[in-house]
Structure formats: structure tokens, C-alpha cells
């Protein structure tokens, strides 16, 4: 199958799903469903890319399996959170900023996520087109990065969930475990995870295009739907406690916290 036709077909499929989910969120009032669909979309697109590519079959199977495992874990975690918690503070802040244009802007935001789902699956496409015999040194490095990143993100999510579910910590700032060393360890390990697919693709034609995924992810985390709206909501709900957390704790890369005197 022509690779451009394959990419277009995947994009159209996800775009239709996102349009239907926009209607659903308009009825239910929770935009977090887009994150569930985005994660699953990337995983399913990766599977399609693996099936219809002509790279080393073992690598294709491994990359597709890793992408599906990542997508199910991430989307499952977000789905559980949708049922247990109010709407994600990021989307509350975004909708407040958009005002009367919130719903029309959200439609295009959902459609943009369809585009990003395809873009973020491109590293899996390049890896699936890598004809070098499996395994290479880069394959081992990619697998090690993936395991470390997914484990770190899982631990960070569990630590935050335990903190939120403890009535004694209501109104407090999570500083336990990985959250003592980074304000967003889950985002950090999510970003690290994308470098694993870059490693799997090394050796394929145009493998360097896979660098777009971690670079775009970093931009989104720091400038768009990641850290800025999350911290704006935390400042609104926790005030000075969160400001002190910002002064003493690394925003992204886990690092020993500063003392008040150092900050």
C-alpha cells in the first residue's frame, strides 16, 4: 500500500472519531475524552503501520506491541480518571480562556488531535519500515528507554493517585516519591518514552523525521496543553502552597529540590 495513502486513511479515520467525541464532550461537559481517544488512536495507527509496512517483521511486531501497550496504559489511566475526578484542570482553564468561543475552538482542537495522532505515530511507521535485521544495538537501546520510561510514568501516576485519594492531603501539594524531584514527572517520562521509537527507526530511510515526535511533545508539554494550564489550575486551587512548590522543585527533569534559602 502506498505510504501516503496509508497516512491519509489513518488521519481520516481518527478525524471522524474525534468529530463524534466532540459531540459527546459537548453533551457531557468533559473534554478529557480527547486524551483517551488520542492515546488509543496513536496505538491503533501504529498497528496499521506495522501491518502494512515492509520492514523487518520482528521489529514491526515489537514496535506495534509496545505502542499498543503504551496506548492502552495511558488511555486506560485517563479513562479511569474521567470517571473518578472532575474535568481535568487543563481543559477547565483552556475553556475559561476561550470564553464564548470555547466549543467552536474545541471542535478544531479535537481535529488537531487527529492530526497529532498521525504525526506521533510516524516514528512507529519509520521503525516498521526499517529493513535492518533485528536486533541492532539501537533496538536494545530503544527497548531499554521504553521500559524505563513506562515504568517511571506508571510509578508517578500511582503516587499521585494515592495522594489524591487520601482525605488527609486535600488541598495540599503532592511532594511524595518522584513528585518531590519534579513537578511533572509523569510528563517527563512520557517525553522520554518517545525517544525509544526514534532508536527503533535508526537505519530506515528518513529515520531522522522521527525526531519530530519528541520535539513536538516537548513543545506541547511546555507551551500548550501540558505544564502551563496544569500549573495555572494548581495555583488557582492551592495558591501559595503551589507557588512555594514552584520555587523549590524542578518543573520537568527530576532533580533534588531546593531549600527556601537556596531558592
N, C-alpha and C positions, 0 to 999 in steps of 0.2 A: 504494500500500500504506500502511496506517495506520502512522504512525511508531512508536507504542508497540508494536505487534505486531512490527514490524521489529526493534526493540531487543531484545524478548523472545526472538525467534527466534535472533538472533545470540548472545545470552547462553546459551541452552540448548545451542547447537551447541558453543561453546567449553567449557562446563561438562562436557559428555560427553567431549570430548578431554582435558581436564585430569584427569578421573577415570581414564581409561586410562593417562595418563602417570604418575599417582601409583603405579599398579601397576607400571609399568616401572621407576620410580626405586627402588621397594622391592626389586625383583629385582636391579637393577644397583648400587644404593647411591650414586647420584649425583643430587642434587636439582636440579642446574643445568639439567636438561632443561626445567624450568618456564619459565626465561627465554627459551629458544628458542621455545617454544610461545606465550608471551605476546607476543613481538615479532611473530611471524607472524600471531597472532590479531588484533592491532590492525590490521595491514596488510590482512588479508582482510576484516575487518569494515568497514574504511574503503572498500574496493572495493564491497562490498554496499551501503553507504550511498550511494555515488556513483551506482550503477546505478539505485537505486530512489528517488532524490530528484528534485526538480523545479527546482533552481536553474539558474544559467547553465551550459550544457553544457561550455563551455571550462574554466571554473573547476573543475567537477566532475572532468573528465578530468585536469587538472593536479594537483589535490589528491590524487586517488586514486593517480596515478603517483608523486607524492612520498612518500606514505605507504607504498606498496609498496616503493619503493626503500629507504626508511629501514628497513623491517622486514626486508627481505632482507639488507641490510648488517649490521644489528645481530644478527639471529638466526644468520646465517652465521658471523660473528665468534665468537659464543658457542659454536656447534656445533663449530667447529674447535678451540676451546679445550677443549671437553669431551673430545675425542679425544687431545689433546696433554698436558693437565695433570691433576693430581689434582682432586678436588672443590673447587669454589670455597670459599675460607676463610670466606665469609659464612655458607654453609649448614653448614659444619662447626661453627662457633661456635653457630649457632642450634640445631642438633640437640643439641649438648652441653648447652646451657642448658635445653632441654626434657626431657632425660633419657628416662625410660621412656615418656613421652607423645609422643615425637618423631614417630612415624609417624601417630598419630591427629591430631596437630596439623598435620602436613604435609598430610594429606588436605584439611583445611579451608583451609589456606594455599593449596593448589593451586586450590581452588574460589574462594577470594577473588581469585586472579589472573584467573579467568574474568570476575568482576565488574569488576575493574580494566581488563581489556582492552576491555570495552564502554565504560566510563567514559572511558578515554583516547582512544577513537575518536569520542567525541561532538563534539570540535572539527571533525573531518572531516565529521561529519553536518551541523553548523551551516554549515560552509563550502559543502557540497554543496547546501544549501537557500537559499543566498544568491542572490537573483534579480537583483542589480545587474549590469549588463553588464560583462563582463571586457574589459580590465583597469581596475582602480581604482588609486589611489596606494597603498592598503593592500595590494593584491595584489603590487605591486612590492616593498614593504617586507617582506611575508611571504616572498617568494621569496628576497630577499637574506639574510634571517635564516636561512632553511632551508639555503641553500648554505654560508654561513659556519659554521653550527653543525655540519653534517655533515662539512665539511672539517676542522674543529677536532677533532672526535671521532675521525675516521679517523687523523689525524696522531698524536693522543695514544695511540690503540690500537697503532699501528705502532711508536711509540717504546718503549712498554712491552714489546711482544712482542720487539723486538730486544734489549732489556736482559735479559729473562728467558732468551733463547736463547743469551746469551753466557756461557760457563762461567766467565769471569773475574769476573763480577758476582754469582756465587752467594753468598747471604747478605747482600748489600749492598742499599741503598735506592736506587731509581731517582730520579735528580735530573737527568736529561738532558732537553733540549728543554722542552716545556710542563710537564713534571713538576718542573722547577726552580722554577716560579712558582705551582704549585698541587699539593696532594697528590692531588687528584682532578679533573684537567682533563677526563677523559672524562665524568664525571658533570656537570660544569659545562656542557659543550657539549650534552650530551643534554638538559639542562633548557632551555637556550636554544632548542633546536630546536622545543619545543612552542609557543613564542610565535609561530612562523611561521604555524601553523594558526589561532591567535587572529586574526591580521591578515587571513587569508583570509575569516574568518567575519564580519568587521565589515560591517554592513549587513543581515545576516539578523535575523529575529525571534529574540529571546532570545540574541543572539550573546554576551552577557556571561557566559552559562553556561560558555563555553569557557575562562574563566579558571580553572575548577576543575582543569583538567588540569595546567598548570604549577604551581599552588599545591599540589596533591596530590603531584606529583612532587617538589617541593622538600621537603615533609614526609617523604616516604618516604626520600629521599636522606639527610636529616639525622637522622631519628629511628628508622627501621625497618630496611630491608634494604640501605641504602647505606653511608654512612660508618661508623656505629658498629660493625657486625660486621666490616667490612673492616679497620678500624684495630685492632680487638681481635685479629684474627688476625695482623696485621703486627707488633704489639707482642709477641705470643707467639713469633713466628718470628725477629724481628730485634732485639728488646729495646731497648737504649739507643740504638742507631743510629736506630731509628724515632722514639724519644722526642725526639731532637735534631732530627729532620726535622719533627716536630710543632711544636717550639718556634720554628723558623725559617721555616716555609713555610705560606702561606695554605691553609686547609682546602678552599677551594672556588673562589672567584674568583681567577683568575691575577693575581699581584701580586709585585713584586720581593721576594725573600726577605730576612729579617732576618739580621744577623750575630749571633753568640753574645753580643756585648756589648749589642746592641740588645734581644735577647730577654730 
